[in-house]
Amino acid sequence: MQSKDKIEELTKNLPFGAKKRISQKTGLTQKTVINILKGRGGRIDTIKRVIKATKEELKEYDNLIKG
């Protein structure tokens, strides 16, 4: 349950359009990305790919905001 909360916390901070970019980065469908980010599970390697891409997306967004 704790990991589901962490994923939801990451998702809460995503900017508009990030899920589409995450799906493009990972090669997964948007539906798969959305399901994983909603905590609906999936294969471990797929979840890892989505989490990694989500963290990268958040880092890029933070760098853009901070200048």
Secondary structure, DSSP 8 states (H G I E B T S, - for coil): -HHHHHHHHHHHT--TTHHHHHHHHHT--HHHHHHHHTT----HHHHHHHHHHHHHHHHHHHHHHH-
